[in-house]
Amino acid sequence: MRRRALVLSAAALALPVRAALPDLPQAINQAGRQRMLSQRMAKAWLAVALGVEATQAQKILNASVELFERQLSDLKAAAPNATVKGIYQQLDVAWADFKTLLLSDKPSPLKAKPLLAADAKVLALAHAGTQAYETVLQTPVGNLVNLAGRQRMLSQRMAKFYLAATMPVDAPVAIQEIQTARTEFVAALATLRQAPQATPRIREELQLAETQWLFFDHALQRIHTNQPGSRHAQDVLVTSENILSVMERVTGLYTDLKI
């Protein structure tokens, strides 16, 4: 248990405190990170509600809330056109509702359904913002930054739905969402690996991501057993943070190509 907590604590510190927006690839990266944070916050909230690595999960939640809010300010200020600006104005409103649910009361399984509904709205708008920034750039690298960044979100989304299913909150739906995200994640890994823009360093990190995926997927498969249990939920939480850390690096490497 102590080893698990240490691994999780290190992974929680892997994301940037704040990133500037000097160019559009970085904006796509940061906008995509907002998608991930919407799912990471919900995942952490559910973990606290279930008592799964609750202290560490609370730290992840608090850090993610702070980073989301700061990045939202950056992305609104950097909006290159009215379309992007409008999306982030809507996201500002949805975020206020989601943040209230995240922080106003002690996490509880009884409050999970409205929280998940609010997180879905934030995710949809954060995704729309990422797509809008990519449309402005219109380059293959922009698409790859978006795709790599989306892997971060999918990792957190699968973990979130695993925890939701164990409560259970709409368990059949949650299990189906995990399977959908799993299929998308595996397909995107192959696309990123085969991209002509992938450098040797990127392929090296993607190989590590595939290794981490094996551990994460093994933990996720426990959802199909009769007793997923708190220990297996801890495995999901830790492995989701580990694969997130790798995909954060991959997304940054694609962002830095700037071609």
Sine and cosine of phi, psi and omega as CSV:
sin_phi,cos_phi,sin_psi,cos_psi,sin_omega,cos_omega
0.00,0.00,-0.66,0.75,0.02,-1.00
-0.89,0.46,-0.66,0.75,0.03,-1.00
-0.88,0.48,-0.67,0.74,0.02,-1.00
-0.86,0.51,-0.71,0.71,-0.04,-1.00
-0.90,0.44,-0.64,0.77,0.00,-1.00
-0.92,0.40,-0.67,0.74,0.02,-1.00
-0.89,0.45,-0.69,0.72,-0.01,-1.00
-0.91,0.41,-0.64,0.77,0.01,-1.00
-0.89,0.46,-0.68,0.73,0.01,-1.00
-0.90,0.43,-0.67,0.74,-0.01,-1.00
-0.91,0.42,-0.56,0.83,-0.03,-1.00
-0.91,0.41,-0.37,0.93,-0.01,-1.00
-1.00,-0.07,0.09,1.00,-0.14,-0.99
-0.98,0.20,-0.35,0.94,-0.06,-1.00
-1.00,0.07,0.43,-0.90,-0.01,-1.00
-0.93,0.37,0.52,-0.85,0.09,-1.00
-0.92,0.39,-0.68,0.74,0.05,-1.00
-0.25,-0.97,0.59,-0.81,0.01,-1.00
-0.84,-0.54,0.64,-0.77,0.07,-1.00
-0.97,0.25,0.20,-0.98,-0.02,-1.00
-0.85,-0.53,0.95,0.31,-0.04,-1.00
-0.97,0.25,-0.34,0.94,-0.05,-1.00
-0.42,-0.91,0.10,-0.99,-0.08,-1.00
-0.93,0.36,-0.63,0.77,0.07,-1.00
-0.83,0.55,-0.65,0.76,0.03,-1.00
-0.92,0.39,-0.58,0.81,0.05,-1.00
-0.90,0.43,-0.66,0.75,0.05,-1.00
-0.89,0.45,-0.68,0.73,0.04,-1.00
-0.85,0.53,-0.75,0.66,-0.06,-1.00
-0.94,0.35,-0.64,0.77,0.05,-1.00
-0.89,0.46,-0.66,0.75,0.05,-1.00
-0.91,0.41,-0.55,0.83,0.04,-1.00
-0.90,0.44,-0.51,0.86,0.06,-1.00
-0.89,0.46,-0.62,0.78,0.08,-1.00
-0.84,0.54,-0.76,0.65,-0.02,-1.00
-0.86,0.50,-0.70,0.71,-0.05,-1.00
-0.89,0.46,-0.56,0.83,0.04,-1.00
-0.86,0.52,-0.66,0.75,0.00,-1.00
-0.98,0.20,-0.57,0.82,0.01,-1.00
-0.92,0.40,-0.65,0.76,0.04,-1.00
-0.90,0.44,-0.69,0.72,0.03,-1.00
-0.90,0.44,-0.67,0.75,0.04,-1.00
-0.86,0.52,-0.75,0.66,-0.03,-1.00
-0.90,0.44,-0.65,0.76,0.02,-1.00
-0.87,0.49,-0.72,0.69,0.01,-1.00
-0.89,0.45,-0.61,0.79,0.03,-1.00
-0.89,0.46,-0.67,0.74,0.05,-1.00
-0.89,0.46,-0.69,0.73,-0.01,-1.00
-0.88,0.48,-0.56,0.83,-0.02,-1.00
-1.00,0.01,-0.14,0.99,-0.05,-1.00
0.96,0.27,0.46,0.89,0.01,-1.00
-1.00,-0.09,0.94,-0.33,-0.05,-1.00
0.72,0.70,0.76,0.64,-0.21,-0.98
-0.86,0.51,-0.65,0.76,-0.03,-1.00
-0.90,0.43,-0.74,0.67,0.01,-1.00
-0.92,0.38,-0.63,0.78,0.02,-1.00
-0.89,0.46,-0.60,0.80,0.04,-1.00
-0.91,0.42,-0.61,0.79,0.06,-1.00
-0.90,0.44,-0.67,0.74,0.04,-1.00
-0.88,0.47,-0.69,0.72,0.01,-1.00
-0.87,0.49,-0.76,0.65,-0.05,-1.00
-0.89,0.46,-0.70,0.72,0.00,-1.00
-0.91,0.41,-0.60,0.80,-0.02,-1.00
-0.94,0.35,-0.63,0.78,0.06,-1.00
-0.87,0.49,-0.72,0.69,-0.01,-1.00
-0.89,0.46,-0.71,0.71,-0.02,-1.00
-0.92,0.40,-0.66,0.75,0.02,-1.00
-0.85,0.52,-0.72,0.69,-0.06,-1.00
-0.90,0.43,-0.67,0.74,0.00,-1.00
-0.92,0.39,-0.69,0.73,0.00,-1.00
-0.91,0.41,-0.59,0.81,0.03,-1.00
-0.86,0.51,-0.66,0.75,0.05,-1.00
-0.88,0.47,-0.70,0.72,0.02,-1.00
-0.88,0.48,-0.73,0.68,-0.09,-1.00
-0.93,0.37,-0.59,0.81,0.08,-1.00
-0.90,0.43,-0.69,0.72,-0.04,-1.00
-0.92,0.39,-0.52,0.86,-0.07,-1.00
-1.00,-0.02,-0.01,1.00,-0.08,-1.00
-0.78,0.63,0.85,-0.53,-0.09,-1.00
-0.99,0.12,-0.21,0.98,0.02,-1.00
-0.42,-0.91,0.07,-1.00,-0.08,-1.00
-0.92,0.39,-0.54,0.84,0.00,-1.00
-0.89,0.45,-0.76,0.65,0.01,-1.00
-0.89,0.45,-0.69,0.73,0.00,-1.00
-0.86,0.51,-0.66,0.76,0.00,-1.00
-0.90,0.43,-0.63,0.77,0.03,-1.00
-0.88,0.47,-0.68,0.73,-0.06,-1.00
-0.97,0.25,-0.38,0.92,0.15,-0.99
-0.93,0.38,-0.65,0.76,0.07,-1.00
-0.91,0.41,-0.65,0.76,0.00,-1.00
-0.89,0.45,-0.58,0.81,0.04,-1.00
-0.84,0.54,-0.68,0.74,0.00,-1.00
-0.93,0.37,-0.73,0.68,0.00,-1.00
-0.89,0.45,-0.61,0.79,0.01,-1.00
-0.90,0.44,-0.65,0.76,0.00,-1.00
-0.86,0.52,-0.67,0.74,0.02,-1.00
-0.92,0.39,-0.69,0.72,-0.02,-1.00
-0.91,0.42,-0.68,0.73,-0.01,-1.00
-0.88,0.47,-0.64,0.77,0.03,-1.00
-0.86,0.51,-0.70,0.71,0.01,-1.00
-0.93,0.38,-0.57,0.82,-0.01,-1.00
-0.93,0.38,-0.61,0.80,-0.22,-0.98
-0.91,-0.42,-0.24,0.97,-0.15,-0.99
-0.98,0.22,-0.56,0.83,-0.05,-1.00
-0.78,-0.63,0.31,-0.95,0.08,-1.00
-0.90,0.43,0.76,-0.65,0.01,-1.00
-0.82,0.57,0.68,-0.73,-0.02,-1.00
-0.50,-0.87,0.61,-0.79,0.06,-1.00
-0.82,0.57,-0.48,0.88,-0.01,-1.00
-0.93,0.37,-0.33,0.94,-0.03,-1.00
-0.96,-0.27,0.18,0.98,-0.12,-0.99
-0.95,0.32,-0.63,0.78,-0.10,-0.99
-0.88,0.47,-0.76,0.65,0.03,-1.00
-0.90,0.44,-0.54,0.84,0.04,-1.00
-0.90,0.43,-0.69,0.72,0.00,-1.00
-0.92,0.40,-0.55,0.83,0.06,-1.00
-0.92,0.40,-0.65,0.76,0.01,-1.00
-0.93,0.37,-0.62,0.78,-0.01,-1.00
-0.92,0.40,-0.53,0.85,0.02,-1.00
-0.91,0.42,-0.61,0.79,0.03,-1.00
-0.92,0.40,-0.68,0.74,0.01,-1.00
-0.90,0.43,-0.68,0.73,0.01,-1.00
-0.87,0.49,-0.71,0.70,-0.03,-1.00
-0.87,0.50,-0.68,0.74,-0.01,-1.00
-0.96,0.28,-0.60,0.80,0.06,-1.00
-0.90,0.44,-0.61,0.79,0.05,-1.00
-0.92,0.40,-0.68,0.73,0.03,-1.00
-0.87,0.50,-0.63,0.78,0.03,-1.00
-0.90,0.43,-0.66,0.75,0.03,-1.00
-0.90,0.44,-0.71,0.70,0.02,-1.00
-0.88,0.47,-0.64,0.77,-0.01,-1.00
-0.91,0.41,-0.66,0.75,0.06,-1.00
-0.90,0.43,-0.65,0.76,0.02,-1.00
-0.90,0.44,-0.62,0.78,0.02,-1.00
-0.88,0.48,-0.60,0.80,0.04,-1.00
-0.91,0.42,-0.65,0.76,-0.06,-1.00
-0.96,0.28,-0.74,0.67,0.05,-1.00
0.82,0.58,0.83,0.56,0.10,-0.99
-0.69,-0.72,0.39,-0.92,0.07,-1.00
-0.85,0.52,-0.61,0.79,0.00,-1.00
-0.90,0.43,-0.63,0.78,0.05,-1.00
-0.85,0.53,-0.65,0.76,0.04,-1.00
-0.91,0.42,-0.64,0.77,0.00,-1.00
-0.94,0.35,-0.61,0.79,0.08,-1.00
-0.88,0.47,-0.69,0.73,0.02,-1.00
-0.89,0.46,-0.72,0.70,-0.04,-1.00
-0.91,0.41,-0.71,0.70,0.03,-1.00
-0.89,0.45,-0.66,0.76,0.02,-1.00
-0.90,0.43,-0.54,0.84,0.01,-1.00
-0.92,0.38,-0.48,0.88,0.07,-1.00
-0.86,0.51,-0.60,0.80,0.07,-1.00
-0.85,0.53,-0.72,0.69,-0.01,-1.00
-0.89,0.46,-0.71,0.71,-0.04,-1.00
-0.88,0.47,-0.60,0.80,0.03,-1.00
-0.87,0.49,-0.68,0.73,-0.02,-1.00
-0.96,0.27,-0.55,0.84,0.01,-1.00
-0.91,0.41,-0.69,0.73,0.03,-1.00
-0.89,0.46,-0.69,0.73,0.02,-1.00
-0.90,0.44,-0.65,0.76,0.02,-1.00
-0.86,0.50,-0.74,0.67,-0.04,-1.00
-0.94,0.33,-0.48,0.88,0.11,-0.99
-0.87,0.50,-0.75,0.66,-0.01,-1.00
-0.91,0.42,-0.63,0.78,0.03,-1.00
-0.89,0.46,-0.65,0.76,-0.03,-1.00
-0.92,0.40,-0.50,0.86,-0.02,-1.00
-0.98,0.21,-0.18,0.98,-0.05,-1.00
-0.93,0.37,-0.74,0.67,-0.07,1.00
-0.99,-0.11,0.56,-0.83,0.13,-0.99
-0.85,-0.52,0.95,-0.30,-0.03,-1.00
0.73,0.68,0.83,0.55,-0.11,-0.99
-0.83,0.56,-0.70,0.72,0.01,-1.00
-0.87,0.49,-0.64,0.76,0.04,-1.00
-0.91,0.41,-0.68,0.73,-0.01,-1.00
-0.88,0.47,-0.68,0.74,0.00,-1.00
-0.90,0.43,-0.64,0.77,0.04,-1.00
-0.91,0.42,-0.63,0.78,0.04,-1.00
-0.90,0.44,-0.62,0.79,0.06,-1.00
-0.88,0.48,-0.71,0.70,-0.03,-1.00
-0.90,0.43,-0.66,0.75,0.03,-1.00
-0.88,0.47,-0.74,0.68,0.00,-1.00
-0.90,0.43,-0.61,0.80,0.01,-1.00
-0.88,0.48,-0.73,0.68,0.00,-1.00
-0.87,0.50,-0.69,0.72,-0.01,-1.00
-0.92,0.40,-0.63,0.78,-0.03,-1.00
-0.90,0.43,-0.74,0.68,-0.02,-1.00
-0.89,0.45,-0.68,0.73,0.00,-1.00
-0.90,0.44,-0.66,0.75,-0.02,-1.00
-0.93,0.37,-0.58,0.81,0.08,-1.00
-0.84,0.54,-0.68,0.74,0.00,-1.00
-0.91,0.41,-0.66,0.75,0.01,-1.00
-0.89,0.46,-0.70,0.71,0.00,-1.00
-0.90,0.43,-0.63,0.77,-0.02,-1.00
-0.93,0.38,-0.59,0.81,-0.07,-1.00
-1.00,0.02,-0.12,0.99,-0.03,-1.00
-0.88,0.48,0.72,-0.69,0.01,-1.00
-0.89,0.46,-0.36,0.93,0.00,-1.00
-0.99,0.17,-0.16,0.99,-0.05,-1.00
-0.94,0.35,0.86,-0.50,0.03,-1.00
-0.99,0.14,0.22,-0.98,0.09,-1.00
-0.82,0.57,-0.61,0.79,0.02,-1.00
-0.91,0.41,-0.66,0.76,0.02,-1.00
-0.90,0.44,-0.69,0.72,0.00,-1.00
-0.90,0.43,-0.56,0.83,0.06,-1.00
-0.90,0.44,-0.70,0.72,0.02,-1.00
-0.93,0.38,-0.59,0.81,0.03,-1.00
-0.92,0.40,-0.56,0.83,0.09,-1.00
-0.90,0.44,-0.65,0.76,0.07,-1.00
-0.90,0.43,-0.63,0.77,0.04,-1.00
-0.87,0.49,-0.64,0.77,0.02,-1.00
-0.91,0.41,-0.60,0.80,0.06,-1.00
-0.91,0.41,-0.72,0.70,0.04,-1.00
-0.89,0.45,-0.56,0.83,0.02,-1.00
-0.88,0.47,-0.61,0.79,0.02,-1.00
-0.86,0.51,-0.68,0.73,0.03,-1.00
-0.92,0.40,-0.69,0.72,-0.03,-1.00
-0.91,0.42,-0.73,0.69,-0.02,-1.00
-0.89,0.45,-0.62,0.79,0.05,-1.00
-0.87,0.48,-0.67,0.74,0.03,-1.00
-0.91,0.41,-0.65,0.76,-0.01,-1.00
-0.90,0.43,-0.54,0.84,-0.05,-1.00
-0.90,0.44,-0.29,0.96,0.03,-1.00
-0.90,0.44,-0.30,0.95,0.01,-1.00
-0.89,0.45,-0.37,0.93,-0.02,-1.00
-1.00,0.03,-0.04,1.00,0.07,-1.00
-1.00,0.02,0.21,-0.98,0.00,-1.00
-0.97,0.24,-0.39,0.92,-0.05,-1.00
-0.73,-0.68,0.98,0.21,0.02,-1.00
-0.86,0.52,-0.63,0.77,0.17,-0.99
0.93,0.37,0.35,-0.94,-0.05,-1.00
-0.92,0.38,-0.55,0.83,0.00,-1.00
-0.89,0.45,-0.65,0.76,0.02,-1.00
-0.94,0.34,-0.56,0.83,0.08,-1.00
-0.90,0.43,-0.60,0.80,0.08,-1.00
-0.89,0.45,-0.65,0.76,0.04,-1.00
-0.88,0.48,-0.68,0.74,0.02,-1.00
-0.89,0.45,-0.70,0.72,-0.01,-1.00
-0.88,0.47,-0.74,0.67,-0.04,-1.00
-0.92,0.39,-0.73,0.68,-0.06,-1.00
-0.93,0.36,-0.51,0.86,0.06,-1.00
-0.92,0.40,-0.58,0.82,0.07,-1.00
-0.94,0.34,-0.60,0.80,0.00,-1.00
-0.91,0.41,-0.71,0.71,0.00,-1.00
-0.95,0.33,-0.52,0.85,0.09,-1.00
-0.87,0.50,-0.69,0.73,-0.02,-1.00
-0.87,0.49,-0.66,0.75,0.01,-1.00
-0.93,0.38,-0.70,0.71,-0.04,-1.00
-0.94,0.35,-0.43,0.90,0.12,-0.99
-0.89,0.45,-0.67,0.74,0.02,-1.00
-0.92,0.39,-0.67,0.74,0.01,-1.00
-0.87,0.49,-0.71,0.71,0.00,-1.00
-0.89,0.46,-0.66,0.75,0.03,-1.00
-0.89,0.45,-0.61,0.79,0.01,-1.00
-0.92,0.39,-0.65,0.76,0.09,-1.00
-0.91,0.41,-0.62,0.78,0.03,-1.00
-0.87,0.50,-0.63,0.78,-0.07,-1.00
-0.97,0.24,-0.16,0.99,0.03,-1.00
-0.89,0.46,-0.68,0.74,0.07,-1.00
0.77,0.63,0.70,0.71,0.07,-1.00
-0.78,-0.63,0.00,0.00,0.00,0.00
